[in-house]
């Protein structure tokens, strides 16, 4: 303790440097259930926090020259802790309001970052210039002093970065990390300048308590009513919950990683595919009769691989799922069991495609970007599609689910992906999951890409025949260029479609 008191300013800049980076990294997890985790979100968070810190540096430097006292530095840190506590208290209301606003994703991201993460970042910007002012004893050692404090702040930022990614998010969770950093700042402020309880101090402490109580109470209520599990993994924030199928009235367990789309679902009273687009993966038996070896990129709840194993006794399925925690969730909540015909590879889908042997699969199923909010661009490009064609055997097919519109302002991503597959495969077909949707509506669209011609014969199987009747036969102009590793602006394309969700 004596060491800390002798070096309290050094400890302060180290801790606050760590807090800034932790706050920035968990920011993406805080906003993801409402506006996703696209490049726009990260760009906005980084830009707004850097701008807020700059304002804090400027204001803190001016204030430190006029009032060079430790108690004012402690007050700034105390206020920062209070603002982070306020963030924990109001984040859901603020983000729900922003997500419903009829503005583009880029503006939603900026607005969310400014309102939730800007104020505390300004307060944290006070720390460095104040610490420098308080530590400077003479001009002779000013360079050494400034350099040491900035180095400690940067080391703190490095420690905070690794702590957030490797420890706090996977093991504590994003919301509880907010409590942790708010409590750390409040305690640091009290260590810097112990003071009697004032109205401001009492308000900050009440904000902290209310933030913790409201979030924990809400989580408990949602768990009791909807069996909601809010989980942070190394790759995403995942929500697993109980709901009801609006068409059948059957109870389901669903998995979602963004505000509008369910990535996986199962019926709790039996087997069968619960989401409307998933049965279309059975088109494989029409376009590639007698298929045996299948590659699926994107596991999520593993509902489709399990359905394949139940339906096709001779099928062998390789599933490439980047997130090991997703597999654990599927085992705990979606009835995933070990099977000698199921091979799970925890790897990025693109990395796997780059290294996979040629001609080994009859079918490739793509379900890694069923959402408009979290599209891994590296799986959309012509380089990725060439690898998909390469790993297929001569008569192989690829089936993928794409969210978007066929025509109009919301069609950019679908049209770009259609153009990309058309440039690589001999023939590409499109199916509308809901035939009643207009061409301009955002919807689930199934693309079937055939390496050497598609089967045009009528289907005797009534299930397949019904799905074939959903084929889109009209000619539509393709106006978007092919996606490439060098230029694949999928977030920009999808930002247009996302605006339709808030109309």
C-alpha positions as CSV (number, residue, x, y, z in Angstrom):
1,X,0.0,0.0,0.0
2,X,2.9,2.4,0.8
3,X,4.3,1.8,-2.7
4,X,0.9,2.6,-4.3
5,X,0.6,5.8,-2.3
6,X,4.1,6.9,-3.3
7,X,3.4,6.1,-7.0
8,X,-0.3,6.9,-7.0
9,X,-0.2,9.0,-10.2
10,X,1.7,6.2,-12.0
11,X,-0.9,3.7,-10.8
12,X,-3.7,6.0,-11.9
13,X,-2.5,6.5,-15.5
14,X,-1.9,2.7,-15.8
15,X,-5.4,1.8,-14.5
16,X,-7.1,4.4,-16.6
17,X,-5.2,3.4,-19.7
18,X,-6.4,-0.2,-19.2
19,X,-10.0,1.0,-18.6
20,X,-10.1,2.9,-21.8
21,X,-9.2,-0.1,-23.9
22,X,-11.5,-2.5,-22.0
23,X,-14.3,0.0,-22.4
24,X,-13.7,0.3,-26.1
25,X,-13.6,-3.5,-26.7
26,X,-16.6,-4.4,-24.7
27,X,-18.5,-1.5,-26.4
28,X,-19.0,-3.7,-29.5
29,X,-20.6,-6.4,-27.3
30,X,-22.9,-3.9,-25.6
31,X,-24.3,-2.6,-28.9
32,X,-24.3,-5.9,-30.8
33,X,-27.8,-7.1,-29.7
34,X,-29.2,-3.9,-31.1
35,X,-27.2,-2.8,-34.2
36,X,-24.8,-5.7,-34.8
37,X,-21.0,-5.9,-34.9
38,X,-20.1,-4.7,-38.4
39,X,-17.1,-2.6,-39.4
40,X,-19.3,0.5,-39.0
41,X,-19.7,-0.3,-35.3
42,X,-16.0,-0.7,-34.7
43,X,-15.1,2.4,-36.8
44,X,-17.6,4.5,-34.8
45,X,-16.5,3.2,-31.4
46,X,-12.8,3.8,-32.1
47,X,-13.4,7.2,-33.7
48,X,-15.7,8.5,-31.1
49,X,-13.6,7.3,-28.1
50,X,-10.5,8.8,-29.7
51,X,-12.3,12.1,-30.3
52,X,-13.7,12.1,-26.7
53,X,-10.2,11.4,-25.2
54,X,-8.8,14.3,-27.3
55,X,-11.5,16.7,-25.9
56,X,-10.7,15.4,-22.4
57,X,-6.9,15.9,-22.9
58,X,-7.6,19.5,-24.0
59,X,-10.0,20.3,-21.2
60,X,-8.0,18.4,-18.6
61,X,-4.8,20.3,-19.5
62,X,-6.5,23.7,-19.2
63,X,-8.2,22.8,-15.9
64,X,-5.0,21.3,-14.5
65,X,-3.1,24.6,-15.1
66,X,-5.8,26.5,-13.1
67,X,-6.4,23.9,-10.4
68,X,-3.4,21.6,-9.9
69,X,-4.8,19.5,-7.1
70,X,-5.2,15.8,-6.7
71,X,-8.8,16.1,-5.5
72,X,-9.8,17.4,-8.9
73,X,-8.2,14.5,-10.7
74,X,-10.0,12.1,-8.3
75,X,-13.2,13.9,-9.1
76,X,-12.8,13.4,-12.8
77,X,-12.1,9.7,-12.3
78,X,-15.1,9.4,-9.9
79,X,-17.3,11.1,-12.6
80,X,-16.0,8.6,-15.2
81,X,-17.0,5.7,-13.0
82,X,-20.4,7.3,-12.5
83,X,-20.9,7.7,-16.3
84,X,-20.0,4.1,-16.9
85,X,-22.5,3.1,-14.2
86,X,-25.1,5.3,-16.0
87,X,-24.2,3.5,-19.3
88,X,-25.0,0.1,-17.6
89,X,-28.3,1.5,-16.4
90,X,-29.6,3.1,-19.6
91,X,-27.9,1.2,-22.4
92,X,-30.8,-1.0,-23.4
93,X,-33.3,1.9,-23.6
94,X,-30.9,4.1,-25.6
95,X,-29.8,1.4,-28.0
96,X,-33.4,0.2,-28.6
97,X,-34.4,3.8,-29.4
98,X,-31.4,4.2,-31.8
99,X,-32.0,0.8,-33.5
100,X,-35.6,1.8,-34.2
101,X,-34.6,5.1,-35.8
102,X,-35.0,5.2,-39.6
103,X,-31.4,6.1,-40.3
104,X,-28.5,4.2,-41.8
105,X,-26.4,1.8,-39.7
106,X,-23.4,4.1,-39.9
107,X,-25.3,6.9,-38.3
108,X,-26.8,4.5,-35.7
109,X,-23.3,3.4,-34.8
110,X,-22.0,6.9,-34.4
111,X,-25.0,8.0,-32.4
112,X,-24.8,5.0,-30.0
113,X,-21.0,5.6,-29.6
114,X,-21.4,9.3,-28.8
115,X,-24.3,8.9,-26.3
116,X,-23.0,5.8,-24.5
117,X,-19.2,5.9,-24.7
118,X,-18.3,9.5,-25.4
119,X,-19.0,11.1,-22.0
120,X,-17.0,8.7,-19.8
121,X,-14.2,8.8,-22.4
122,X,-14.0,12.6,-22.1
123,X,-13.7,12.3,-18.3
124,X,-11.0,9.7,-18.7
125,X,-9.1,12.1,-21.0
126,X,-8.6,14.4,-18.0
127,X,-6.2,11.8,-16.4
128,X,-3.0,12.1,-18.4
129,X,-2.6,15.9,-18.5
130,X,-3.6,16.2,-14.9
131,X,-1.1,13.5,-13.8
132,X,1.7,15.2,-15.8
133,X,0.9,18.5,-14.2
134,X,0.9,17.1,-10.7
135,X,4.1,15.1,-11.2
136,X,6.2,17.8,-12.9
137,X,8.7,19.2,-10.4
138,X,11.0,21.1,-12.7
139,X,11.5,21.7,-16.4
140,X,14.8,19.8,-16.3
141,X,13.1,16.4,-15.9
142,X,9.8,17.2,-17.8
143,X,10.6,15.0,-20.7
144,X,11.4,12.0,-18.5
145,X,8.3,12.6,-16.5
146,X,6.0,12.9,-19.5
147,X,7.6,10.0,-21.2
148,X,7.2,7.8,-18.1
149,X,3.5,8.6,-17.6
150,X,2.6,8.2,-21.2
151,X,4.5,4.9,-21.3
152,X,2.6,3.6,-18.3
153,X,-0.7,4.7,-19.8
154,X,0.2,2.8,-23.0
155,X,1.3,-0.3,-21.1
156,X,-2.0,-0.1,-19.2
157,X,-3.8,0.0,-22.5
158,X,-2.0,-3.0,-23.7
159,X,-2.8,-4.9,-20.5
160,X,-6.4,-3.8,-20.8
161,X,-6.6,-5.0,-24.4
162,X,-5.4,-8.5,-23.6
163,X,-7.4,-8.7,-20.4
164,X,-10.6,-7.7,-22.2
165,X,-10.2,-10.2,-25.1
166,X,-8.7,-13.1,-23.3
167,X,-10.2,-13.0,-19.8
168,X,-13.0,-10.5,-19.1
169,X,-15.3,-11.1,-22.1
170,X,-15.0,-14.9,-22.2
171,X,-15.2,-15.5,-18.4
172,X,-17.0,-12.5,-16.9
173,X,-19.1,-11.2,-19.8
174,X,-19.5,-7.7,-21.3
175,X,-22.1,-6.3,-19.0
176,X,-20.4,-7.4,-15.7
177,X,-17.2,-6.0,-17.1
178,X,-18.9,-2.7,-17.1
179,X,-19.6,-3.1,-13.4
180,X,-15.9,-4.1,-12.8
181,X,-14.4,-1.1,-14.6
182,X,-16.9,1.4,-13.0
183,X,-16.1,0.0,-9.5
184,X,-12.4,0.2,-10.3
185,X,-12.6,3.9,-11.2
186,X,-14.7,4.7,-8.1
187,X,-12.3,2.9,-5.8
188,X,-9.3,4.6,-7.5
189,X,-10.9,8.0,-7.1
190,X,-11.4,7.4,-3.4
191,X,-7.8,6.2,-3.1
192,X,-6.6,9.4,-4.8
193,X,-8.7,11.8,-2.7
194,X,-10.8,10.4,0.1
195,X,-13.7,12.7,0.6
196,X,-16.9,13.0,2.7
197,X,-20.1,11.8,1.0
198,X,-21.6,14.6,-1.0
199,X,-24.6,14.8,-3.2
200,X,-22.5,14.1,-6.2
201,X,-20.7,11.2,-4.6
202,X,-23.9,9.7,-3.4
203,X,-25.5,10.1,-6.9
204,X,-22.5,8.3,-8.4
205,X,-22.7,5.4,-5.9
206,X,-26.4,5.1,-6.5
207,X,-25.9,5.0,-10.2
208,X,-23.5,2.1,-9.8
209,X,-25.9,0.2,-7.5
210,X,-28.9,0.9,-9.7
211,X,-26.9,-0.2,-12.8
212,X,-26.0,-3.5,-11.2
213,X,-29.4,-4.2,-9.7
214,X,-31.3,-3.3,-12.9
215,X,-29.2,-5.5,-15.2
216,X,-29.1,-8.4,-12.8
217,X,-32.8,-8.2,-12.1
218,X,-33.6,-8.0,-15.9
219,X,-31.3,-11.0,-16.6
220,X,-33.0,-13.0,-13.8
221,X,-36.5,-12.1,-15.1
222,X,-35.7,-13.0,-18.7
223,X,-34.2,-16.3,-17.5
224,X,-37.3,-17.1,-15.5
225,X,-39.8,-16.1,-18.2
226,X,-37.9,-16.9,-21.5
227,X,-35.0,-19.1,-20.2
228,X,-32.8,-16.5,-21.7
229,X,-29.0,-17.2,-21.5
230,X,-26.9,-14.1,-22.5
231,X,-23.4,-15.5,-23.3
232,X,-20.2,-13.8,-24.4
233,X,-17.7,-15.9,-26.4
234,X,-14.4,-15.1,-27.9
235,X,-16.2,-14.2,-31.2
236,X,-19.6,-12.9,-30.4
237,X,-22.4,-12.2,-28.0
238,X,-25.0,-15.0,-28.1
239,X,-28.5,-15.1,-26.8
240,X,-30.3,-18.5,-26.3
241,X,-34.0,-18.2,-25.3
242,X,-37.3,-20.0,-25.4
243,X,-40.0,-18.7,-27.7
244,X,-43.0,-19.8,-29.7
245,X,-43.3,-20.4,-33.4
246,X,-45.9,-17.9,-34.6
247,X,-47.2,-20.2,-37.3
248,X,-47.4,-23.5,-35.5
249,X,-47.7,-22.4,-31.9
250,X,-45.0,-25.0,-31.0
251,X,-42.4,-24.0,-28.3
252,X,-38.9,-23.5,-29.6
253,X,-35.4,-22.8,-28.3
254,X,-33.7,-20.2,-30.5
255,X,-30.2,-18.8,-30.8
256,X,-29.5,-15.2,-32.0
257,X,-26.4,-13.1,-32.4
258,X,-28.1,-9.9,-33.6
259,X,-31.3,-7.9,-33.0
260,X,-33.5,-9.1,-35.9
261,X,-32.5,-12.6,-37.0
262,X,-32.6,-16.0,-35.3
263,X,-29.6,-18.1,-36.5
264,X,-30.8,-21.5,-35.2
265,X,-33.9,-23.0,-33.5
266,X,-35.3,-26.3,-32.5
267,X,-38.7,-27.5,-31.4
268,X,-38.7,-28.5,-27.8
269,X,-41.4,-31.2,-28.4
270,X,-39.7,-33.1,-31.1
271,X,-37.3,-33.0,-34.1
272,X,-37.6,-31.2,-37.4
273,X,-36.2,-27.9,-38.7
274,X,-37.9,-24.9,-37.1
275,X,-36.7,-22.1,-39.3
276,X,-38.4,-21.6,-42.7
277,X,-35.2,-21.4,-44.8
278,X,-33.5,-24.5,-43.3
279,X,-35.5,-27.2,-45.2
280,X,-34.2,-25.8,-48.5
281,X,-30.8,-27.4,-47.7
282,X,-32.6,-30.7,-48.5
283,X,-32.5,-29.6,-52.2
284,X,-29.2,-31.3,-52.1
285,X,-30.9,-34.7,-52.7
286,X,-32.5,-33.3,-55.9
287,X,-29.6,-31.5,-57.4
288,X,-27.0,-34.1,-56.3
289,X,-28.8,-37.4,-55.9
290,X,-26.9,-40.0,-53.9
291,X,-24.6,-37.5,-52.2
292,X,-22.5,-38.7,-49.3
293,X,-19.9,-36.2,-48.1
294,X,-21.0,-32.8,-47.2
295,X,-19.2,-29.7,-46.0
296,X,-21.1,-27.1,-43.9
297,X,-19.5,-23.8,-43.2
298,X,-21.2,-22.3,-40.1
299,X,-22.5,-24.5,-37.4
300,X,-24.4,-22.3,-34.9
301,X,-26.9,-24.6,-33.3
302,X,-26.0,-27.5,-35.5
303,X,-29.6,-28.1,-36.4
304,X,-28.9,-28.7,-40.1
305,X,-26.1,-31.2,-39.7
306,X,-28.2,-33.1,-37.2
307,X,-31.1,-33.2,-39.6
308,X,-28.8,-34.5,-42.4
309,X,-27.5,-37.3,-40.1
310,X,-31.1,-38.3,-39.3
311,X,-32.4,-38.1,-42.8
312,X,-29.5,-39.5,-44.8
313,X,-28.0,-42.7,-43.2
314,X,-25.0,-42.7,-45.6
315,X,-24.2,-39.0,-45.1
316,X,-20.9,-37.8,-43.6
317,X,-20.8,-34.2,-42.6
318,X,-17.8,-31.9,-41.9
319,X,-18.8,-28.8,-40.1
320,X,-16.5,-25.8,-39.9
321,X,-17.4,-23.6,-37.0
322,X,-15.0,-20.8,-36.0
323,X,-16.3,-20.5,-32.4
324,X,-15.7,-23.5,-30.1
325,X,-18.1,-22.0,-27.6
326,X,-20.9,-22.2,-30.2
327,X,-20.4,-25.9,-30.3
328,X,-20.6,-26.1,-26.5
329,X,-23.8,-24.1,-26.6
330,X,-25.2,-26.5,-29.2
331,X,-24.4,-29.5,-27.0
332,X,-26.0,-27.9,-24.0
333,X,-29.1,-26.4,-25.6
334,X,-29.6,-27.9,-29.1
335,X,-29.2,-31.6,-28.5
336,X,-25.9,-31.9,-30.3
337,X,-24.3,-35.3,-29.6
338,X,-21.1,-37.0,-30.8
339,X,-21.6,-39.0,-34.0
340,X,-18.9,-40.8,-36.0
341,X,-20.4,-39.4,-39.2
342,X,-20.1,-35.8,-37.9
343,X,-16.6,-34.1,-38.0
344,X,-16.4,-30.7,-36.3
345,X,-13.5,-28.4,-37.2
346,X,-13.1,-25.2,-35.2
347,X,-11.5,-22.9,-37.7
348,X,-12.3,-19.9,-39.9
349,X,-14.3,-21.1,-42.9
350,X,-12.1,-19.3,-45.4
351,X,-8.9,-20.7,-43.9
352,X,-10.3,-24.2,-44.1
353,X,-11.3,-23.7,-47.7
354,X,-7.9,-22.4,-48.6
355,X,-6.3,-25.5,-47.3
356,X,-8.9,-28.2,-48.0
357,X,-8.2,-31.0,-50.6
358,X,-9.8,-30.6,-54.0
359,X,-12.8,-32.6,-55.2
360,X,-13.6,-34.3,-51.9
361,X,-17.2,-33.0,-51.3
362,X,-20.5,-33.7,-53.0
363,X,-22.3,-30.8,-51.4
364,X,-21.1,-27.5,-49.7
365,X,-23.7,-25.8,-47.5
366,X,-23.0,-22.2,-46.5
367,X,-24.9,-20.8,-43.5
368,X,-22.2,-18.5,-42.0
369,X,-23.9,-15.3,-43.1
370,X,-27.6,-15.8,-42.6
371,X,-27.8,-12.3,-40.9
372,X,-27.4,-8.9,-42.4
373,X,-25.5,-7.7,-39.4
374,X,-22.5,-10.1,-39.1
375,X,-21.5,-11.1,-42.6
376,X,-17.9,-12.5,-42.7
377,X,-16.8,-10.8,-45.9
378,X,-13.9,-13.2,-46.5
379,X,-16.5,-16.0,-47.3
380,X,-18.4,-13.8,-49.9
381,X,-15.6,-13.1,-52.4
382,X,-14.8,-14.7,-55.7
383,X,-11.6,-16.1,-54.2
384,X,-13.6,-17.9,-51.6
385,X,-16.2,-19.1,-54.2
386,X,-13.5,-20.5,-56.4
387,X,-12.3,-22.5,-53.4
388,X,-15.8,-23.8,-52.8
389,X,-16.0,-24.9,-56.4
390,X,-12.5,-26.5,-56.1
391,X,-13.4,-28.6,-53.1
392,X,-16.5,-30.0,-54.8
393,X,-16.3,-33.0,-57.1
394,X,-17.4,-32.9,-60.7
395,X,-21.1,-33.0,-60.1
396,X,-21.0,-31.1,-56.8
397,X,-23.3,-28.3,-55.7
398,X,-23.3,-25.4,-53.2
399,X,-26.3,-24.2,-51.4
400,X,-26.3,-21.0,-49.4
401,X,-28.8,-18.7,-47.6
402,X,-28.6,-15.0,-48.3
403,X,-30.6,-12.2,-46.7
404,X,-31.6,-9.4,-49.0
405,X,-33.9,-8.3,-51.8
406,X,-33.8,-9.4,-55.5
407,X,-34.4,-5.9,-56.8
408,X,-34.4,-2.3,-55.6
409,X,-32.4,-0.4,-53.0
410,X,-32.0,-3.4,-50.6
411,X,-30.7,-5.8,-53.2
412,X,-27.0,-4.8,-53.3
413,X,-25.5,-7.6,-51.3
414,X,-27.7,-10.4,-52.9
415,X,-26.9,-9.1,-56.4
416,X,-23.2,-8.9,-55.6
417,X,-23.2,-12.4,-54.2
418,X,-25.3,-13.8,-57.1
419,X,-22.8,-12.1,-59.6
420,X,-19.9,-13.7,-57.7
421,X,-21.3,-17.2,-57.8
422,X,-22.4,-16.8,-61.4
423,X,-18.8,-15.9,-62.4
424,X,-17.5,-19.2,-61.0
425,X,-20.2,-21.9,-61.3
426,X,-21.8,-23.2,-64.5
427,X,-25.3,-22.5,-63.4
428,X,-26.8,-20.6,-60.4
429,X,-30.5,-20.8,-59.3
430,X,-32.4,-18.7,-56.9
431,X,-35.3,-19.7,-54.6
432,X,-37.5,-17.5,-52.5
433,X,-38.2,-19.0,-49.1
434,X,-41.4,-17.0,-48.9
435,X,-42.9,-16.8,-52.4
436,X,-45.4,-14.1,-51.3
437,X,-42.6,-11.7,-50.6
438,X,-42.1,-9.0,-53.2
439,X,-38.8,-8.8,-55.1
440,X,-38.1,-5.5,-53.2
441,X,-38.5,-6.9,-49.7
442,X,-35.7,-8.1,-47.6
443,X,-36.1,-11.9,-47.2
444,X,-34.3,-15.2,-47.1
445,X,-33.1,-16.2,-50.6
446,X,-31.5,-19.6,-51.3
447,X,-28.8,-19.8,-54.0
448,X,-28.1,-23.2,-55.5
449,X,-24.8,-23.2,-57.5
450,X,-24.1,-26.3,-59.7
451,X,-20.6,-27.1,-60.8
452,X,-21.6,-28.9,-64.0
453,X,-25.3,-28.2,-64.7
454,X,-28.3,-28.4,-62.5
455,X,-31.0,-31.1,-62.6
456,X,-34.1,-29.7,-64.3
457,X,-36.2,-32.9,-63.9
458,X,-39.5,-32.8,-62.0
459,X,-39.3,-34.1,-58.5
460,X,-41.5,-37.0,-57.3
461,X,-40.8,-36.2,-53.7
462,X,-43.6,-33.8,-52.7
463,X,-41.4,-32.0,-50.2
464,X,-38.8,-31.3,-52.8
465,X,-41.4,-30.5,-55.4
466,X,-42.8,-27.8,-53.1
467,X,-39.4,-26.2,-52.6
468,X,-38.7,-26.3,-56.4
469,X,-42.0,-24.4,-56.9
470,X,-40.3,-21.5,-55.0
471,X,-37.7,-21.1,-57.7
472,X,-37.4,-17.6,-59.0
473,X,-37.8,-17.7,-62.8
474,X,-38.1,-14.1,-63.7
475,X,-35.1,-12.4,-65.3
476,X,-33.6,-9.6,-63.2
477,X,-30.8,-7.2,-64.1
478,X,-27.6,-7.8,-62.1
479,X,-26.1,-4.4,-61.5
480,X,-23.5,-5.1,-58.8
481,X,-19.9,-6.1,-59.5
482,X,-18.3,-9.3,-58.3
483,X,-17.0,-9.3,-54.8
484,X,-13.2,-9.7,-54.4
485,X,-10.8,-10.0,-51.4
486,X,-9.6,-6.5,-52.4
487,X,-13.1,-5.0,-52.6
488,X,-16.0,-6.6,-50.7
489,X,-18.0,-3.7,-49.1
490,X,-20.6,-6.1,-47.7
491,X,-21.3,-3.9,-44.6
492,X,-22.0,-0.9,-47.0
493,X,-24.3,-3.1,-49.2
494,X,-26.2,-4.5,-46.2
495,X,-26.6,-1.1,-44.6
496,X,-29.3,-0.4,-47.2
497,X,-31.2,-3.6,-46.4
498,X,-30.8,-2.9,-42.6
499,X,-32.7,0.3,-43.0
500,X,-35.7,-1.6,-44.0
501,X,-35.8,-3.3,-40.6
502,X,-36.5,0.1,-38.8
503,X,-39.2,1.3,-41.2
